[in-house]
Amino acid sequence: MLVVGSGAVGSAIIYLLPLAGLGGEFAVVDRDLVEVSNLSTAPIFFADHVGVAKVEIAVEYLKRNGVMAVAHPLWFDEAVRAGRIFVQRPDLVIPVANDRDVRRQIQHQVPPLQVYGTTGRNWDACLGRHIPLKEDCLTCRFPQPQLVGEPALACGSVTLPAVPEAGTPVTATLPFIPTAAAVMTVTELVKTTLLGYPRNVNFGCLDFLGNVGDFLTVPERGLQAVSAEDNEISGDI
């Protein structure tokens, strides 16, 4: 499994993996260092970790809890160029980084199953999933302005939504929201072990600003329905 990003959501996912009894071989990619501002939202970072590479803390935590893991303290594009990742295709990618155009770069590597959590600007925690050739891809879900002369990237007949006006990225500041996104992500990872997976649509949102009982789950627009007979996930997709 490849984890891209070990910030607030990524570190919370890593924290929950051994608690949920999930194992395997994990590669964690992130060049960022722990800052004081990370201490209130990341459950595995403490004051003495400030200035240390996030991936080193994350991988040390996994190993301490009996999970095999390798740290790649590089940005995603650097790790690809260095031949550290995607030399062999992973079975699953957890894309929990959103800067340096990383989402589009991940999708250009033709990733397998992707499961992840995100946070929003309105106190919301979201769950996302992408099954190759069956559901929209990461670039469709998070469109970016297209460079002049660059070929368009789309998934089959899926229509790319309009790109919103560029603005300053919004990050979560409430400590519990990244962890809520991580809980949904790890729950989805547990479901991958079940016969007939998936058993739910590929997007869910928990809105903490409104009624917590209102949990929104919707299939992304323009996608082909996935039947229980043809949706089993294996390491070769």
Secondary structure, DSSP 8 states (H G I E B T S, - for coil): -EEE--SHHHHHHHHHHHHTT--SEEEEE---B--GGGTTT-TT--GGGTTSBHHHHHHHHHHHTT-EEEEE-S-HHHHHHTTSSSSS--SEEEE---STTHHHHHHHT--SEEEEEEE-TTSEEEEEEE-TTTS--HHHHS-----TT------TT----------------STHHHHHHHHHHHHHHHHTTSTT---S-SEEEEESSS-TT-EEE---TT-----TTS----TT-
